[in-house]
Amino acid sequence: IWLDKKIITHELIWKRIYLAMEENNTALVRKLGLRLSEPEFDDIKLWLRVHQNNNLINNFQLFDPNNLFHQKITIYALKKIGTRNLDLALRNYRDLNQRYNFSDENKYDFYKFAAIKMFAMDHEKTELMINDIPLEYYDEALHTAAIKSALRNADWPAVIKRIEEMPDDLKSQDIWVYWLARAYGEVKDDYTSKDLFAKISNKTNYYGLLACNQLKQMCPIEFAIVEPYRADKIRLLQNPGINRAIELYRLKRFTQARLEWNAIIKKLNPKQQFIAATIASDLNWHDRNIVNFAKEATSENTNPNAFLHLRYPLVNQSSVLKFAKKYNIDPAWVFAISRQESAFISDAKSRAGALGLMQLMPDTARKLAKQNKIPYRNQSS
């Protein structure tokens, strides 16, 4: 009926199929495929087979090298392989490209995946891959990886070039205004650097405060400890979902606790979210109060700075101060990196495999531990 009334068009069916494949919802893909022509449905069935067995892309009898959708299926499988073994995926791509001569769209779709994966792995050929991709094929994820790769290499001219190349809506984000200002400062263009810092120095977010510090100004911070809405807090503590999350947290079942907490938070109004953030802070559950304050919490306050001590908690302060002194590290740097990278989630694990408060890759952690003679045991979470 929807197709007859053109509520769901052929184009929308394909868009939904792509989304369903991203979500591994193969049942929906098969159901939607029934709405397509027989040749198209045959391609969908081939895609589903390759989804189950990525190595089928080496069975050339199944694929037409001139069929752009067959190319897309092949690239899809290469990216799946690349999530497990990037070097293998790169070798397979080079071999298969001789047969397919991949279209630019499919070629750079794989290159984008590979570049982002390489950056996450600190691969020695990251810059080569990034530089092989034309700007017209960049998306936000690739822009971000390219800039961070240049930052990692302290290549300040490249940082400037890559931020300036971003679309205006991305370039205007506080994070990139800050790093663009830093980069101009590093190449001795102090006028441009200070002008950019000034644009965000009146903001009380992470990069606004860093910009204020760079300008050596008095930052607009007022720390005030206020007991908000005591009666409302007591009432919210009677919420069964909040109680389940708290009990899971106390049992150290952190993943389940966060899932329960997040499910409840979505149903609360801004005022209740603010109160929930203070409850999380009372429990020393700092990652939840950081996240909640970042979203809606300060909307209930005339002075958002009043609760910066909750948005920027000094977690594990005694340990940080002790070891920062021992290894001659600025403790403010430790707090800042931990908050930015993991929001102080001790069991944080990224898709790339980075672990812990400061999101170190295991290989990096082992090398640093060895260099500094710090005991280290392999961690899986």
C-alpha positions in Angstrom: 0.0 0.0 0.0 2.8 2.4 0.9 4.6 1.7 -2.4 1.4 2.2 -4.3 0.8 5.5 -2.6 4.5 6.4 -3.2 4.9 7.0 0.6 7.9 4.7 0.4 9.8 5.2 -2.8 12.4 3.0 -4.5 15.1 5.4 -3.4 13.9 5.3 0.3 13.9 1.5 0.3 17.5 1.4 -0.8 18.4 4.0 1.9 16.7 2.0 4.5 18.5 -1.2 3.3 21.9 0.6 3.7 21.0 1.7 7.2 19.8 -1.8 8.1 23.0 -3.3 7.0 25.0 -0.8 9.1 22.9 -2.0 12.0 23.4 -5.7 11.1 19.6 -6.0 10.8 19.7 -8.7 8.0 16.1 -9.7 8.6 14.9 -6.2 7.7 17.3 -6.1 4.7 15.8 -9.3 3.3 12.2 -8.1 3.9 12.9 -4.8 2.2 14.6 -6.7 -0.7 11.3 -8.4 -1.5 10.0 -5.0 -2.6 12.7 -4.7 -5.3 13.0 -6.2 -8.7 14.3 -9.7 -9.1 17.8 -8.7 -10.3 18.0 -6.2 -7.4 16.9 -8.8 -4.9 19.5 -11.2 -6.2 22.1 -8.5 -5.5 20.7 -8.1 -2.0 21.0 -11.9 -1.4 24.6 -11.8 -2.6 25.3 -9.0 -0.2 23.8 -11.0 2.7 25.9 -14.0 1.8 29.0 -11.8 1.8 27.9 -10.3 5.1 28.0 -13.8 6.6 31.3 -14.8 4.9 33.5 -11.9 3.8 35.9 -14.2 2.0 33.3 -14.8 -0.7 34.6 -11.7 -2.5 37.5 -13.8 -3.7 35.0 -16.1 -5.6 35.0 -14.2 -8.9 32.2 -16.3 -10.3 29.8 -14.5 -8.0 30.7 -11.0 -9.1 30.5 -8.9 -12.2 33.5 -6.4 -12.1 31.5 -3.9 -14.2 28.6 -3.9 -11.8 29.0 -0.9 -9.4 26.8 -2.5 -6.8 29.0 -5.6 -6.8 31.9 -3.3 -6.3 30.1 -1.7 -3.3 29.5 -5.2 -1.8 33.2 -5.9 -2.2 34.2 -2.7 -0.5 31.7 -3.5 2.3 33.4 -6.8 2.8 36.9 -5.3 2.7 35.9 -2.8 5.5 34.5 -5.7 7.6 37.9 -7.5 7.1 39.7 -4.3 7.9 38.0 -4.0 11.3 39.8 -7.2 12.2 43.0 -7.0 10.1 43.7 -3.8 8.3 46.8 -4.9 6.6 45.0 -7.9 5.1 42.2 -5.7 3.9 44.7 -3.3 2.2 46.4 -6.3 0.5 43.1 -7.6 -0.7 42.1 -4.2 -2.0 45.2 -3.9 -4.1 44.6 -7.4 -5.6 40.9 -6.9 -6.2 41.4 -3.4 -7.7 43.3 -5.0 -10.6 40.1 -6.9 -11.5 37.5 -4.3 -10.6 39.2 -1.0 -11.3 37.0 0.4 -8.6 35.0 3.6 -9.2 36.1 6.7 -7.4 33.1 6.5 -5.1 33.9 3.0 -4.0 37.7 3.5 -4.0 37.5 6.6 -1.7 34.9 5.0 0.5 37.5 2.3 1.3 40.3 4.8 1.6 38.3 6.9 4.1 37.7 3.8 6.2 41.4 2.8 6.0 42.7 6.3 6.8 40.5 6.6 9.9 41.5 3.1 11.0 45.2 3.8 10.4 45.0 7.0 12.5 43.4 5.1 15.4 46.3 2.5 15.1 49.0 5.2 14.7 49.9 3.4 11.5 53.1 4.6 9.9 51.4 5.2 6.5 48.4 7.2 7.9 49.5 10.5 6.3 50.0 8.8 2.9 46.5 7.5 3.0 45.0 10.8 4.1 46.8 12.7 1.4 45.5 10.3 -1.3 41.9 11.3 -0.6 40.5 14.3 -2.5 38.8 16.9 -0.3 35.4 16.4 -2.0 35.2 12.9 -0.4 35.9 14.1 3.1 33.3 13.8 5.8 33.4 14.9 9.5 35.1 11.7 10.7 37.9 12.0 8.1 38.3 15.7 8.7 38.8 14.9 12.4 41.2 12.1 11.8 43.3 14.2 9.4 43.6 17.1 11.8 44.4 14.9 14.7 47.0 13.1 12.7 48.7 16.5 11.9 48.5 17.4 15.6 50.1 14.1 16.6 53.0 14.9 14.3 53.1 18.6 15.5 52.8 19.6 11.8 51.3 23.0 12.5 51.1 24.2 8.8 49.1 21.0 8.0 46.8 21.6 11.0 46.1 25.1 9.7 45.5 23.8 6.2 43.2 21.0 7.2 41.1 23.1 9.6 40.7 25.9 7.0 39.5 23.3 4.5 36.7 22.2 6.7 33.1 23.3 6.0 32.1 26.4 7.9 29.7 24.5 10.2 32.6 22.2 11.4 35.3 24.8 11.4 33.3 27.1 13.7 33.1 24.4 16.4 35.0 25.5 19.5 37.4 22.6 19.4 38.7 23.6 15.9 38.7 27.3 16.7 41.0 26.5 19.6 43.4 24.3 17.6 43.4 26.7 14.7 44.4 29.4 17.2 47.1 27.2 18.6 48.4 26.3 15.2 48.7 30.0 14.1 50.5 30.7 17.4 53.0 27.9 16.7 53.8 29.4 13.2 54.3 32.8 14.9 51.1 34.5 13.6 50.2 35.9 17.0 47.6 38.4 15.7 45.5 35.7 14.1 46.0 33.3 17.0 44.9 35.8 19.6 41.9 36.9 17.5 40.7 33.2 17.3 41.3 32.6 21.0 39.2 35.7 21.8 36.2 34.3 19.9 35.8 31.4 22.4 37.5 32.7 25.6 34.2 33.9 27.1 32.8 30.4 27.0 32.9 28.0 30.0 33.3 24.8 28.1 36.6 22.9 27.9 38.1 24.7 24.9 36.8 28.1 26.0 38.6 27.8 29.3 41.8 26.6 27.5 41.5 29.7 25.2 41.1 32.0 28.2 44.2 30.5 29.7 46.2 31.0 26.5 45.3 34.7 26.6 46.4 34.8 30.2 43.0 36.3 31.2 40.9 35.9 34.3 38.5 33.2 33.2 34.8 33.9 33.9 34.4 31.1 36.5 32.5 31.3 39.8 32.5 28.1 41.8 29.5 28.0 44.1 28.3 24.9 46.0 24.5 25.0 46.0 22.1 22.3 47.3 19.5 22.4 44.5 15.9 21.4 44.8 16.3 19.1 47.8 12.6 18.0 47.7 12.9 17.2 44.0 16.1 15.2 44.6 14.3 13.1 47.2 11.4 12.6 44.8 13.7 11.6 41.9 15.5 9.1 44.2 12.2 7.2 44.4 12.3 6.6 40.7 12.7 2.8 40.2 15.0 3.2 37.2 17.3 5.6 39.0 17.4 3.1 41.9 18.3 0.2 39.6 21.1 2.2 38.1 22.5 3.2 41.5 22.4 -0.4 42.7 24.1 -1.7 39.6 26.8 1.0 40.0 27.4 0.0 43.6 27.7 -3.6 42.5 30.4 -2.4 40.0 28.4 -3.5 37.1 29.3 -0.3 35.3 28.2 -1.0 31.8 24.7 -2.1 32.9 24.5 0.8 35.3 25.2 3.3 32.5 22.7 1.7 30.2 20.0 1.8 32.9 20.8 5.4 33.8 20.8 6.6 30.2 17.5 5.0 29.5 15.9 6.8 32.5 17.6 10.2 31.7 16.1 10.3 28.2 12.6 10.4 29.8 13.4 13.2 32.2 12.8 16.9 31.6 15.8 19.4 31.8 15.2 20.2 35.5 15.1 16.5 36.4 18.3 15.8 34.4 20.0 18.6 36.3 18.9 17.0 39.6 20.0 13.6 38.4 23.5 15.0 37.6 23.8 16.2 41.2 22.7 12.7 42.4 25.4 11.1 40.3 28.0 13.6 41.7 26.9 12.6 45.3 27.7 9.0 44.4 31.1 10.0 42.9 29.7 8.6 39.6 31.5 11.4 37.8 31.0 10.3 34.2 27.2 10.5 34.5 27.2 13.9 36.1 29.6 15.2 33.4 27.5 13.9 30.6 24.2 15.1 32.2 25.6 18.6 32.9 27.0 18.8 29.3 23.6 18.2 27.8 20.8 19.9 29.8 21.8 20.4 33.4 22.8 24.1 33.3 19.6 25.1 31.5 17.9 25.4 34.9 20.4 27.9 36.3 20.8 31.6 35.7 24.6 31.2 36.3 25.9 28.1 34.5 29.3 28.6 36.1 28.0 27.8 39.6 28.3 24.1 38.9 31.7 23.9 37.2 33.0 21.9 40.1 30.5 19.2 39.0 31.2 19.5 35.3 35.0 19.4 35.9 35.5 17.2 38.9 39.0 16.4 40.2 38.6 12.6 40.2 41.2 10.5 42.0 42.8 13.7 43.1 45.2 12.2 45.6 46.5 9.6 43.2 46.9 12.1 40.4 48.8 14.5 42.5 51.1 11.8 43.9 52.0 10.3 40.5 52.1 13.6 38.6 54.7 14.8 41.1 56.6 11.5 40.8 56.8 11.7 37.0 57.0 15.5 36.7 53.7 15.9 34.9 51.3 18.8 35.3 48.3 17.3 37.2 45.9 19.7 35.4 47.0 18.0 32.1 46.1 14.6 33.6 42.7 15.8 34.7 42.0 17.5 31.4 43.0 14.5 29.2 41.1 12.0 31.4 37.9 14.1 31.3 38.1 14.8 27.6 39.0 11.2 26.5 36.9 9.1 28.9 34.8 11.4 31.1 36.6 9.5 33.9 35.0 6.2 32.9 37.6 3.8 34.2 36.5 0.8 32.0 36.2 2.9 28.9 37.1 1.1 25.7 37.0 2.7 22.2 36.2 0.9 19.0 39.8 1.2 18.0 40.8 -0.6 21.2 42.0 2.4 23.3 41.5 1.7 27.1 41.1 3.4 30.3 40.9 6.9 31.6 43.4 8.4 29.2 42.4 6.1 26.3 45.8 4.6 25.6 46.2 1.9 23.0 47.6 -1.3 24.6 50.8 -1.2 22.6 51.4 2.4 23.6 50.7 1.6 27.2 53.2 -1.3 27.2 55.9 0.9 25.6 55.4 3.7 28.1 55.3 1.3 31.0 58.6 -0.2 29.9 60.3 3.2 29.3 59.2 4.4 32.8 59.7 1.1 34.6 56.0 0.9 35.6 54.4 -2.5 36.3 52.0 -3.3 33.5 49.8 -6.3 32.9 47.8 -6.8 29.7 44.2 -5.5 30.0 41.2 -6.5 27.9 38.8 -3.8 29.3 
